[in-house]
Amino acid sequence: FHRRQLRHGQEGVQLGGGAEVRWAAHLLKVPAEELAKALTTRVTAARAERMRSPLPIDQALDARDAFAKALYSSLFSWLVLRINSIVHRAGLH
């Protein structure tokens, strides 16, 4: 994550090299551009219109951390369910 200046004195975020984003997007089976947008912008809905605005670097880092936390939580929950189903099937409970 790198800080960048946008028009009108607004601050935004640019992701580094891109290889990490492409790899993460590949693993998640989502387009890399969409993952990058999700981590660096905010969507505001007003009436029937949706506007995307850049996040400041501190909020982008918070979004990245929250996304990683949600991924780890989901992975852990899936792993516990998988282990429990195997143990239950094997009659090891």
Order of alpha helices (4+ residues) and beta strands (2+ residues): beta-beta-alpha-alpha-beta-beta-alpha
